[in-house]
């Protein structure tokens, strides 16, 4: 039996996937409301294919509990935020989960950390806690790092098809966990050491962050001299060895906007390109605010109350708001003591911010300037409703004339 600890955006799909492929699973989370919701037969967030996977897992016997279980294998999938001052990973949730596992686990149990951590985190934080409790690593408890590799909006597919990395002290233990993931994973599964597994996951997200920053910096340069960054990128990408990404209003989610900071925090004198890239990405919500101000001046709009932001999530067609550029923009606006802009997102049904709307038509009726922060399918399918509006499209999704861009 597998005890999956943490039933959020990564832990829940992992638990469901294991259960639906014949593995006995109990999912554990300290959040009573979350566990109660799952036990009532409802999922806790929206994701393509998740409901179907959930019902299949229920049919296979998955259970949910607030308590840690007595078993031989634990998968820990809890948050790993970073300290915004030091930029270092905050491993408190991982450490707390490991401590709770040690309260109940039998001798020889294996603890798999799925949470993304900086290289050396398990060495610095997890091993000392285990040894302090009198456990002998490799005998009383085995450590494995199997970083997740999925993205909201495509989780179910990527769980099945993405390659995986298993980091372990002991190759035999690593192979055992590899076989566990192979119960559902059709991609290649590599077994390596723990520190390499830690580093590869952080490097993957850092690579993406740096490339996004390059596109965002190009947008700033082109705006400065009134050049069309999108036309320039399109032409450059015709070169067989060039693949520049599209600029955007910022970077959100719990991976690309967070993980690269781990390297900046741990290697401040070395991670210079990464540091500047993250600063560039973090500056984009303010850049969008300035574009709003420029467009208001150009079009004669004098009242921010008639401006609206379309999109609260960080990614299209999901309900995940973690670190979203819209939230960053609103936070920046609040620092200037301005009244919050109107906001609407079809995937966010509860009031999460001030001036939030829950109907597209009502939202559009109350604004003159629409800032598209995310390209949900809804807005792509309703372009005609933007007729007569001033539109700042930060995602290059609009196909109507006269649209302003970054």
TAMO-V348859 format. One record per residue. RES is the residue in one letter. SS is DSSP state (@ for helix, = for strand, . for the rest). Layout:
res=RES ss=SS
res=RES ss=SS
This chain:
res=X ss=.
res=X ss==
res=X ss==
res=X ss==
res=X ss==
res=X ss=.
res=X ss=.
res=X ss=.
res=X ss=.
res=X ss=.
res=X ss=@
res=X ss=@
res=X ss=@
res=X ss=@
res=X ss=@
res=X ss=@
res=X ss=@
res=X ss=@
res=X ss=@
res=X ss=@
res=X ss=.
res=X ss=.
res=X ss=.
res=X ss=.
res=X ss==
res=X ss==
res=X ss==
res=X ss==
res=X ss=.
res=X ss=.
res=X ss=.
res=X ss=@
res=X ss=@
res=X ss=@
res=X ss=@
res=X ss=@
res=X ss=@
res=X ss=@
res=X ss=@
res=X ss=.
res=X ss=.
res=X ss=.
res=X ss=.
res=X ss=.
res=X ss=.
res=X ss=.
res=X ss=.
res=X ss=.
res=X ss=.
res=X ss=@
res=X ss=@
res=X ss=@
res=X ss=@
res=X ss=@
res=X ss=@
res=X ss=@
res=X ss=@
res=X ss=@
res=X ss=@
res=X ss=.
res=X ss=.
res=X ss=.
res=X ss==
res=X ss==
res=X ss==
res=X ss=.
res=X ss=.
res=X ss=.
res=X ss=.
res=X ss=.
res=X ss=.
res=X ss=.
res=X ss==
res=X ss==
res=X ss==
res=X ss==
res=X ss=.
res=X ss=.
res=X ss=.
res=X ss=.
res=X ss=.
res=X ss==
res=X ss=.
res=X ss=.
res=X ss=.
res=X ss=.
res=X ss=.
res=X ss=.
res=X ss==
res=X ss=.
res=X ss=.
res=X ss=@
res=X ss=@
res=X ss=@
res=X ss=@
res=X ss=@
res=X ss=@
res=X ss=@
res=X ss=@
res=X ss=@
res=X ss=@
res=X ss=@
res=X ss=@
res=X ss=@
res=X ss=.
res=X ss=.
res=X ss=.
res=X ss=.
res=X ss==
res=X ss==
res=X ss==
res=X ss==
res=X ss==
res=X ss=.
res=X ss=.
res=X ss=.
res=X ss=.
res=X ss=.
res=X ss=.
res=X ss=.
res=X ss=@
res=X ss=@
res=X ss=@
res=X ss=@
res=X ss=@
res=X ss=@
res=X ss=@
res=X ss=@
res=X ss=@
res=X ss=@
res=X ss=@
res=X ss=@
res=X ss=.
res=X ss=.
res=X ss=.
res=X ss=.
res=X ss==
res=X ss=.
res=X ss=.
res=X ss=.
res=X ss==
res=X ss==
res=X ss==
res=X ss==
res=X ss==
res=X ss=.
res=X ss=.
res=X ss=.
res=X ss=.
res=X ss=.
res=X ss=.
res=X ss=.
res=X ss=.
res=X ss=.
res=X ss=@
res=X ss=@
res=X ss=@
res=X ss=@
res=X ss=@
res=X ss=@
res=X ss=@
res=X ss=.
res=X ss=.
res=X ss==
res=X ss==
res=X ss==
res=X ss==
res=X ss==
res=X ss=.
res=X ss=.
res=X ss=@
res=X ss=@
res=X ss=@
res=X ss=@
res=X ss=@
res=X ss=@
res=X ss=@
res=X ss=@
res=X ss=@
res=X ss=@
res=X ss=@
res=X ss=.
res=X ss=.
res=X ss=.
res=X ss=.
res=X ss=.
res=X ss=.
res=X ss=.
res=X ss==
res=X ss==
res=X ss==
res=X ss==
res=X ss=.
res=X ss=@
res=X ss=@
res=X ss=@
res=X ss=@
res=X ss=@
res=X ss=@
res=X ss=@
res=X ss=@
res=X ss=@
res=X ss=@
res=X ss=@
res=X ss=@
res=X ss=@
res=X ss=@
res=X ss=@
res=X ss=@
res=X ss=@
res=X ss=@
res=X ss=@
res=X ss=@
res=X ss=@
res=X ss=@
res=X ss=@
res=X ss=@
res=X ss=@
res=X ss=@
res=X ss=@
res=X ss=@
res=X ss=@
res=X ss=@
res=X ss=@
res=X ss=.
res=X ss=.
res=X ss=.
res=X ss=.
res=X ss=@
res=X ss=@
res=X ss=@
res=X ss=@
res=X ss=@
res=X ss=@
res=X ss=@
res=X ss=@
res=X ss=.
res=X ss=.
res=X ss=.
res=X ss=.
res=X ss=.
res=X ss=.
res=X ss=.
res=X ss=.
res=X ss=.
res=X ss=.
res=X ss=.
res=X ss=.
res=X ss=.
res=X ss=.
res=X ss=.
res=X ss=.
res=X ss=.
res=X ss=.
res=X ss=.
res=X ss=.
res=X ss=.
res=X ss=.
res=X ss=@
res=X ss=@
res=X ss=@
res=X ss=@
res=X ss=@
res=X ss=@
res=X ss=@
res=X ss=@
res=X ss=.
res=X ss=.
res=X ss=.
res=X ss=.
res=X ss=.
res=X ss=@
res=X ss=@
res=X ss=@
res=X ss=@
res=X ss=@
res=X ss=@
res=X ss=@
res=X ss=@
res=X ss=@
res=X ss=@
res=X ss=@
res=X ss=@
res=X ss=@
res=X ss=@
res=X ss=@
res=X ss=@
res=X ss=@
res=X ss=@
res=X ss=@
res=X ss=@
res=X ss=@
res=X ss=@
res=X ss=@
res=X ss=@
res=X ss=@
res=X ss=@
res=X ss=@
res=X ss=@
res=X ss=.
res=X ss=.
res=X ss=.
res=X ss=.
res=X ss=@
res=X ss=@
res=X ss=@
res=X ss==
res=X ss==
res=X ss==
res=X ss==
res=X ss=.
res=X ss=.
res=X ss=.
res=X ss=.
res=X ss=.
res=X ss=.
res=X ss=.
res=X ss=.
res=X ss=.
res=X ss=.
res=X ss=.
res=X ss=.
res=X ss=.
res=X ss=.
res=X ss=@
res=X ss=@
res=X ss=@
res=X ss=@
res=X ss=@
res=X ss=@
res=X ss=@
res=X ss=@
res=X ss=@
res=X ss=@
res=X ss=@
res=X ss=.
res=X ss=.
res=X ss=.
res=X ss=.
res=X ss=.
res=X ss=.
res=X ss==
res=X ss==
res=X ss==
res=X ss=.
res=X ss=.
res=X ss=.
res=X ss=.
res=X ss=.
res=X ss=.
res=X ss=.
res=X ss=.
res=X ss=.
res=X ss=.
res=X ss=.
res=X ss==
res=X ss==
res=X ss=.
res=X ss=.
res=X ss=@
res=X ss=@
res=X ss=@
res=X ss=@
res=X ss=@
res=X ss=@
res=X ss=.
res=X ss=.
res=X ss=.
res=X ss==
res=X ss==
res=X ss==
res=X ss==
res=X ss=.
res=X ss=.
res=X ss=.
res=X ss=.
res=X ss=@
res=X ss=@
res=X ss=@
res=X ss=@
res=X ss=.
res=X ss=.
res=X ss=@
res=X ss=@
res=X ss=@
res=X ss=@
res=X ss=.
res=X ss=.
res=X ss=.
res=X ss==
res=X ss==
res=X ss==
res=X ss==
res=X ss=.
res=X ss=.
res=X ss=.
res=X ss=.
res=X ss=.
res=X ss=.
res=X ss=.
res=X ss=.
res=X ss=.
res=X ss=.
res=X ss==
res=X ss==
res=X ss=.
